[in-house]
Structure formats: C-alpha cells, structure tokens
Amino acid sequence: MTNYELRISILATTALLTFVSLASPALSESIEDTRQLLSTKQCPGCDLSGVGLVLTNLSGANLSGANLAGANLSRANLSGADLTGANLSGASLYGANLSGAKLDGAQVVGADLRDAYLVNVSFGTAPVEGAHLQGAIGIPLEVAKVEDFYRWGMVQGEKGDAQGAAEYFTQALQIDPQFAPAYLARSVARYQLLDRRGAMQDAQIADKLFVAQGNVAGNQTAQAFIKELQTPPGSKPAKSKGNFMNFLGAIGAAAAKLFLPF
C-alpha cells in the first residue's frame, strides 16, 4: 500500500469511527426509550422516531410530547393513549386502534391514519389537513370538510364498498345538509344495497336541491336516476344494474366541473 493509499484509509476509518461515536448515543437513547415504553407504557417526551412498534399493545400509554416521527405503529393498540403534543409526522398508524386517544396539539402532517379506529379521539387543535384518513372509522366531523367525506365516499364506491360509501356520504350531509351531490351519491349506494325506497328518497331530495341551486347538470342527472329507480325490478336484464361507478359516472363528471376539484 502506498503512503497516499494509507493516508486515505486512515482518514476513512477515522471518519467512520467519528460517525459511529456521534450516532451511538442517540441510537442507545432511542433503544432505551423503546424499552421504557414497552415495560412501563410511560414515555413522555421520549425520542421514538423511526421505531417499529407494529401490533404493539400501548393502550393507555403516556406518550405526551414524544417524538414518533416516521415511527411504524401500524395496527398498534393505542386506545386511550395520551399523545398530546406528540410528533407523529410521517408516522404509520395504519389500522391502529386510537379510540379515546388524546391528540390535542399533536403534529400529524403526513401521518398514515388509513383504516385506523378513531372513535372518540380528541384532536383538539391538531391540524389534520395533511394526514391520510381514507378508510378510517369514526372520523370526527370537525376534522374534515364536506368535500373530504364526499371524496372518500366516491373512493369506497369505486372499491365496490357501497355500505362504506353510504356512511361517508351520510357524514358529508351531517356537515352540510344542502350538499346535493352527497344525496345523489348516497342514493346510488343505497340502490346498490337494494334499498330502493331510501335510494328514491335521496334522489328526490338531490333533485330538489339541484333545482333550488340552479344546477342544471345535477338536476338532469338526478332526473335520469329517478327514472331508473322507477323502472320495475326485473323489467331489465340483470346486467343493466351495473356497478356503483356506472351510475355515478355522470354525477362524477359533473362534480369534476361543478362540485369538487377532482
């Protein structure tokens, strides 16, 4: 080995040892914090960034002010957990049970809350605009807009989940009872669920609202669907029933132009 190669090797080794010596305390602290959390469920202010806690039982845990950025808490049990002021940016909470959890002041931008259980969750002042909530159960009405629930309903409809779609449209209407597209979309979902009476009621309400709001495209679509509903069952081939998005195609196209920025 030449002197030049020897100097390069020494410099590289020194740099590596310096990096390890700097990183080790933080890594050790993270490991110790994880052990503390798992053994006591008490870890306020802990640094748990990037840790893997999939399926972990953390019910009632105290994680107030903890750094959980990028942590994997998929399907973890966090029911009743105290996450006030915690940093959950980019964390995966996919399918997690957060029922009764406290998230007041938490950072949830980029957090994956899809399919999470959010019944009785206290979000308080936590900004949830950047969180992914599609498919979550029990989303508090105050943390999302009518357009959000409507979009989520459309997505569930595309998946063939008429029941889930109807539930989202119902939540949209709880926020804004005058939001005609949600009535018509729920009418389609109810039709798919073989609730023709409910479907007709929703379609007629949608039709009246579209007329009152001067929405010609919406009115025409509602009228076309009402006509479909008035057709006696069995008078058409079974294939004419189609799927959710066949019927919602017209209203979806209208939504692109008039209702929502799809």
C-alpha positions as a Markdown table, in Angstrom:
| # | Residue | x | y | z |
|---|---|---|---|---|
| 1 | Met | 0.0 | 0.0 | 0.0 |
| 2 | Thr | 1.4 | 3.4 | -0.9 |
| 3 | Asn | 1.7 | 6.2 | 1.6 |
| 4 | Tyr | -1.2 | 8.0 | -0.2 |
| 5 | Glu | -3.4 | 5.0 | 0.0 |
| 6 | Leu | -2.5 | 4.5 | 3.7 |
| 7 | Arg | -3.4 | 8.1 | 4.4 |
| 8 | Ile | -6.8 | 7.8 | 2.6 |
| 9 | Ser | -7.5 | 4.5 | 4.5 |
| 10 | Ile | -6.7 | 6.2 | 7.9 |
| 11 | Leu | -8.9 | 9.2 | 7.1 |
| 12 | Ala | -11.8 | 7.0 | 6.0 |
| 13 | Thr | -11.5 | 4.9 | 9.2 |
| 14 | Thr | -11.3 | 8.0 | 11.4 |
| 15 | Ala | -14.4 | 9.4 | 9.7 |
| 16 | Leu | -16.4 | 6.2 | 10.2 |
| 17 | Leu | -15.4 | 6.0 | 13.9 |
| 18 | Thr | -16.4 | 9.6 | 14.4 |
| 19 | Phe | -19.8 | 9.0 | 12.8 |
| 20 | Val | -20.4 | 5.9 | 14.9 |
| 21 | Ser | -19.3 | 7.7 | 18.1 |
| 22 | Leu | -21.7 | 10.5 | 17.3 |
| 23 | Ala | -24.6 | 8.3 | 16.3 |
| 24 | Ser | -24.3 | 5.7 | 19.1 |
| 25 | Pro | -25.6 | 7.9 | 22.0 |
| 26 | Ala | -28.7 | 8.8 | 20.0 |
| 27 | Leu | -29.2 | 5.2 | 19.0 |
| 28 | Ser | -28.7 | 4.0 | 22.5 |
| 29 | Glu | -31.1 | 6.6 | 23.8 |
| 30 | Ser | -33.8 | 5.6 | 21.3 |
| 31 | Ile | -33.4 | 1.9 | 22.3 |
| 32 | Glu | -33.6 | 2.8 | 26.0 |
| 33 | Asp | -36.7 | 4.9 | 25.4 |
| 34 | Thr | -38.3 | 2.0 | 23.5 |
| 35 | Arg | -37.6 | -0.4 | 26.3 |
| 36 | Gln | -39.0 | 2.1 | 28.8 |
| 37 | Leu | -42.2 | 2.4 | 26.8 |
| 38 | Leu | -42.7 | -1.3 | 26.3 |
| 39 | Ser | -42.1 | -2.1 | 30.0 |
| 40 | Thr | -43.9 | 0.8 | 31.6 |
| 41 | Lys | -46.1 | 2.4 | 28.9 |
| 42 | Gln | -44.8 | 5.7 | 30.4 |
| 43 | Cys | -42.5 | 7.6 | 28.0 |
| 44 | Pro | -43.5 | 11.3 | 27.8 |
| 45 | Gly | -41.0 | 13.3 | 25.7 |
| 46 | Cys | -39.2 | 10.2 | 24.5 |
| 47 | Asp | -37.4 | 10.0 | 21.2 |
| 48 | Leu | -39.0 | 7.2 | 19.4 |
| 49 | Ser | -38.5 | 8.5 | 15.9 |
| 50 | Gly | -38.5 | 5.7 | 13.2 |
| 51 | Val | -39.0 | 2.9 | 15.7 |
| 52 | Gly | -41.0 | -0.2 | 14.7 |
| 53 | Leu | -44.0 | -0.8 | 17.0 |
| 54 | Val | -46.3 | -2.8 | 14.7 |
| 55 | Leu | -49.1 | -4.6 | 16.6 |
| 56 | Thr | -47.8 | -3.3 | 20.0 |
| 57 | Asn | -50.2 | -3.0 | 22.9 |
| 58 | Leu | -49.9 | 0.6 | 24.0 |
| 59 | Ser | -53.3 | 1.1 | 25.4 |
| 60 | Gly | -53.3 | 3.9 | 27.9 |
| 61 | Ala | -49.7 | 4.7 | 27.3 |
| 62 | Asn | -48.4 | 8.2 | 28.1 |
| 63 | Leu | -46.6 | 9.5 | 25.0 |
| 64 | Ser | -47.3 | 13.1 | 25.5 |
| 65 | Gly | -44.7 | 15.3 | 23.7 |
| 66 | Ala | -42.9 | 12.2 | 22.4 |
| 67 | Asn | -41.1 | 12.2 | 19.0 |
| 68 | Leu | -42.7 | 9.5 | 16.9 |
| 69 | Ala | -41.9 | 11.0 | 13.6 |
| 70 | Gly | -41.6 | 8.2 | 11.0 |
| 71 | Ala | -42.4 | 5.5 | 13.5 |
| 72 | Asn | -44.3 | 2.4 | 12.4 |
| 73 | Leu | -47.3 | 2.0 | 14.7 |
| 74 | Ser | -49.4 | 0.0 | 12.2 |
| 75 | Arg | -52.3 | -1.9 | 13.8 |
| 76 | Ala | -50.9 | -0.9 | 17.3 |
| 77 | Asn | -53.4 | -0.7 | 20.2 |
| 78 | Leu | -53.3 | 3.0 | 21.3 |
| 79 | Ser | -56.7 | 3.1 | 22.8 |
| 80 | Gly | -56.9 | 5.8 | 25.5 |
| 81 | Ala | -53.2 | 6.8 | 24.9 |
| 82 | Asp | -52.0 | 10.3 | 25.7 |
| 83 | Leu | -50.4 | 11.7 | 22.5 |
| 84 | Thr | -50.9 | 15.3 | 23.3 |
| 85 | Gly | -48.2 | 17.4 | 21.7 |
| 86 | Ala | -46.6 | 14.3 | 20.2 |
| 87 | Asn | -44.8 | 14.5 | 16.8 |
| 88 | Leu | -46.5 | 12.0 | 14.5 |
| 89 | Ser | -45.3 | 13.5 | 11.3 |
| 90 | Gly | -44.9 | 10.8 | 8.7 |
| 91 | Ala | -45.7 | 8.0 | 11.2 |
| 92 | Ser | -47.7 | 5.0 | 10.1 |
| 93 | Leu | -50.8 | 4.4 | 12.2 |
| 94 | Tyr | -52.4 | 2.3 | 9.5 |
| 95 | Gly | -55.2 | 0.2 | 11.1 |
| 96 | Ala | -54.2 | 1.3 | 14.6 |
| 97 | Asn | -56.8 | 1.5 | 17.4 |
| 98 | Leu | -56.8 | 5.1 | 18.6 |
| 99 | Ser | -60.3 | 5.0 | 20.3 |
| 100 | Gly | -60.4 | 7.5 | 23.1 |
| 101 | Ala | -56.8 | 8.7 | 22.4 |
| 102 | Lys | -55.8 | 12.3 | 23.1 |
| 103 | Leu | -54.1 | 14.0 | 20.1 |
| 104 | Asp | -54.5 | 17.6 | 21.2 |
| 105 | Gly | -51.7 | 19.7 | 19.7 |
| 106 | Ala | -50.1 | 16.7 | 18.1 |
| 107 | Gln | -48.3 | 17.0 | 14.7 |
| 108 | Val | -50.0 | 14.6 | 12.3 |
| 109 | Val | -48.9 | 16.1 | 8.9 |
| 110 | Gly | -48.2 | 13.2 | 6.6 |
| 111 | Ala | -49.3 | 10.6 | 9.2 |
| 112 | Asp | -50.9 | 7.5 | 7.7 |
| 113 | Leu | -54.3 | 7.0 | 9.6 |
| 114 | Arg | -55.9 | 4.9 | 6.9 |
| 115 | Asp | -58.3 | 2.3 | 8.3 |
| 116 | Ala | -57.5 | 3.5 | 11.8 |
| 117 | Tyr | -60.2 | 3.3 | 14.5 |
| 118 | Leu | -60.8 | 6.9 | 15.6 |
| 119 | Val | -64.0 | 6.8 | 17.7 |
| 120 | Asn | -63.9 | 9.4 | 20.5 |
| 121 | Val | -60.4 | 10.6 | 19.5 |
| 122 | Ser | -59.7 | 14.1 | 20.8 |
| 123 | Phe | -57.8 | 16.0 | 18.1 |
| 124 | Gly | -58.3 | 19.4 | 19.7 |
| 125 | Thr | -56.1 | 21.9 | 17.8 |
| 126 | Ala | -54.1 | 19.2 | 15.9 |
| 127 | Pro | -54.0 | 20.2 | 12.2 |
| 128 | Val | -55.1 | 17.1 | 10.3 |
| 129 | Glu | -55.2 | 18.6 | 6.8 |
| 130 | Gly | -52.1 | 16.7 | 5.8 |
| 131 | Ala | -53.0 | 13.4 | 7.4 |
| 132 | His | -54.2 | 10.4 | 5.3 |
| 133 | Leu | -57.6 | 9.4 | 6.7 |
| 134 | Gln | -59.2 | 7.3 | 3.9 |
| 135 | Gly | -61.0 | 4.3 | 5.3 |
| 136 | Ala | -60.6 | 5.4 | 8.9 |
| 137 | Ile | -63.6 | 4.6 | 11.2 |
| 138 | Gly | -65.2 | 7.2 | 13.3 |
| 139 | Ile | -63.6 | 10.3 | 11.8 |
| 140 | Pro | -64.8 | 13.3 | 13.9 |
| 141 | Leu | -66.8 | 15.6 | 11.7 |
| 142 | Glu | -64.9 | 18.7 | 12.9 |
| 143 | Val | -61.5 | 17.5 | 11.5 |
| 144 | Ala | -62.6 | 17.2 | 7.8 |
| 145 | Lys | -64.6 | 19.1 | 5.3 |
| 146 | Val | -67.8 | 18.0 | 3.5 |
| 147 | Glu | -65.7 | 17.6 | 0.3 |
| 148 | Asp | -63.4 | 15.3 | 2.1 |
| 149 | Phe | -66.1 | 12.9 | 3.2 |
| 150 | Tyr | -67.7 | 13.1 | -0.3 |
| 151 | Arg | -64.3 | 12.1 | -1.9 |
| 152 | Trp | -63.8 | 9.3 | 0.5 |
| 153 | Gly | -67.3 | 8.0 | -0.3 |
| 154 | Met | -66.5 | 8.1 | -4.0 |
| 155 | Val | -63.3 | 6.1 | -3.4 |
| 156 | Gln | -65.2 | 3.5 | -1.4 |
| 157 | Gly | -67.8 | 3.2 | -4.1 |
| 158 | Glu | -65.0 | 2.6 | -6.7 |
| 159 | Lys | -63.8 | -0.2 | -4.5 |
| 160 | Gly | -67.3 | -1.8 | -4.5 |
| 161 | Asp | -68.0 | -1.0 | -0.9 |
| 162 | Ala | -71.4 | 0.6 | -1.2 |
| 163 | Gln | -72.0 | 0.4 | 2.6 |
| 164 | Gly | -68.8 | 2.3 | 3.4 |
| 165 | Ala | -69.6 | 4.8 | 0.6 |
| 166 | Ala | -73.1 | 5.4 | 2.1 |
| 167 | Glu | -71.6 | 6.1 | 5.5 |
| 168 | Tyr | -69.2 | 8.6 | 4.2 |
| 169 | Phe | -72.0 | 10.4 | 2.2 |
| 170 | Thr | -74.1 | 10.5 | 5.4 |
| 171 | Gln | -71.2 | 12.1 | 7.3 |
| 172 | Ala | -70.9 | 14.7 | 4.5 |
| 173 | Leu | -74.6 | 15.5 | 4.9 |
| 174 | Gln | -74.2 | 15.9 | 8.6 |
| 175 | Ile | -71.8 | 18.7 | 7.9 |
| 176 | Asp | -73.8 | 20.3 | 5.1 |
| 177 | Pro | -77.4 | 19.1 | 4.7 |
| 178 | Gln | -77.6 | 21.1 | 1.5 |
| 179 | Phe | -74.8 | 19.3 | -0.3 |
| 180 | Ala | -76.9 | 17.8 | -3.1 |
| 181 | Pro | -74.1 | 15.6 | -4.7 |
| 182 | Ala | -73.9 | 13.6 | -1.5 |
| 183 | Tyr | -77.7 | 12.9 | -1.6 |
| 184 | Leu | -77.5 | 11.7 | -5.1 |
| 185 | Ala | -74.3 | 9.6 | -4.5 |
| 186 | Arg | -75.9 | 8.1 | -1.4 |
| 187 | Ser | -79.0 | 7.3 | -3.5 |
| 188 | Val | -76.8 | 5.3 | -5.8 |
| 189 | Ala | -75.1 | 3.5 | -2.9 |
| 190 | Arg | -78.5 | 2.6 | -1.3 |
| 191 | Tyr | -79.7 | 1.3 | -4.7 |
| 192 | Gln | -76.6 | -1.0 | -4.7 |
| 193 | Leu | -77.6 | -2.1 | -1.2 |
| 194 | Leu | -81.1 | -3.0 | -2.5 |
| 195 | Asp | -82.7 | -0.1 | -0.5 |
| 196 | Arg | -84.9 | 1.2 | -3.3 |
| 197 | Arg | -87.1 | 3.3 | -1.0 |
| 198 | Gly | -84.1 | 5.0 | 0.6 |
| 199 | Ala | -82.5 | 5.5 | -2.8 |
| 200 | Met | -85.6 | 7.2 | -4.2 |
| 201 | Gln | -85.9 | 9.5 | -1.2 |
| 202 | Asp | -82.3 | 10.6 | -1.6 |
| 203 | Ala | -82.6 | 11.1 | -5.3 |
| 204 | Gln | -85.7 | 13.2 | -4.9 |
| 205 | Ile | -84.0 | 15.4 | -2.3 |
| 206 | Ala | -81.0 | 15.8 | -4.5 |
| 207 | Asp | -83.2 | 16.7 | -7.4 |
| 208 | Lys | -85.0 | 19.5 | -5.4 |
| 209 | Leu | -81.7 | 20.9 | -4.1 |
| 210 | Phe | -80.2 | 20.9 | -7.6 |
| 211 | Val | -83.2 | 22.8 | -8.9 |
| 212 | Ala | -83.1 | 25.3 | -6.0 |
| 213 | Gln | -79.4 | 25.8 | -6.5 |
| 214 | Gly | -79.8 | 26.3 | -10.3 |
| 215 | Asn | -77.6 | 23.3 | -11.0 |
| 216 | Val | -78.8 | 22.1 | -14.4 |
| 217 | Ala | -76.3 | 19.3 | -14.8 |
| 218 | Gly | -77.1 | 17.9 | -11.4 |
| 219 | Asn | -80.8 | 18.2 | -11.9 |
| 220 | Gln | -80.6 | 16.3 | -15.2 |
| 221 | Thr | -78.5 | 13.5 | -13.6 |
| 222 | Ala | -80.9 | 13.2 | -10.7 |
| 223 | Gln | -83.9 | 13.0 | -13.0 |
| 224 | Ala | -82.2 | 10.3 | -15.1 |
| 225 | Phe | -81.5 | 8.3 | -11.9 |
| 226 | Ile | -85.1 | 8.7 | -10.6 |
| 227 | Lys | -86.3 | 7.4 | -13.9 |
| 228 | Glu | -84.0 | 4.4 | -13.4 |
| 229 | Leu | -85.4 | 3.8 | -9.9 |
| 230 | Gln | -89.0 | 4.0 | -11.2 |
| 231 | Thr | -88.3 | 1.1 | -13.6 |
| 232 | Pro | -89.9 | -2.0 | -12.0 |
| 233 | Pro | -87.4 | -4.6 | -10.7 |
| 234 | Gly | -86.9 | -7.4 | -13.2 |
| 235 | Ser | -88.1 | -5.5 | -16.2 |
| 236 | Lys | -84.5 | -5.1 | -17.4 |
| 237 | Pro | -81.7 | -7.7 | -17.9 |
| 238 | Ala | -79.7 | -8.0 | -14.6 |
| 239 | Lys | -76.6 | -6.7 | -16.3 |
| 240 | Ser | -78.3 | -3.3 | -16.7 |
| 241 | Lys | -77.9 | -2.7 | -13.0 |
| 242 | Gly | -74.2 | -2.2 | -13.5 |
| 243 | Asn | -71.9 | -1.2 | -10.6 |
| 244 | Phe | -71.6 | 1.9 | -8.4 |
| 245 | Met | -69.4 | 3.9 | -10.7 |
| 246 | Asn | -71.6 | 3.2 | -13.8 |
| 247 | Phe | -74.4 | 5.1 | -12.1 |
| 248 | Leu | -72.1 | 7.6 | -10.5 |
| 249 | Gly | -70.2 | 8.3 | -13.7 |
| 250 | Ala | -72.5 | 11.2 | -14.7 |
| 251 | Ile | -72.5 | 12.8 | -11.3 |
| 252 | Gly | -68.8 | 12.3 | -11.1 |
| 253 | Ala | -68.2 | 14.0 | -14.4 |
| 254 | Ala | -70.5 | 16.9 | -13.2 |
| 255 | Ala | -68.6 | 17.0 | -9.9 |
| 256 | Ala | -65.3 | 17.5 | -11.9 |
| 257 | Lys | -66.8 | 20.6 | -13.5 |
| 258 | Leu | -69.1 | 22.0 | -10.8 |
| 259 | Phe | -68.8 | 20.5 | -7.4 |
| 260 | Leu | -65.3 | 19.3 | -6.5 |
| 261 | Pro | -61.8 | 19.8 | -7.8 |
| 262 | Phe | -61.2 | 16.1 | -8.6 |
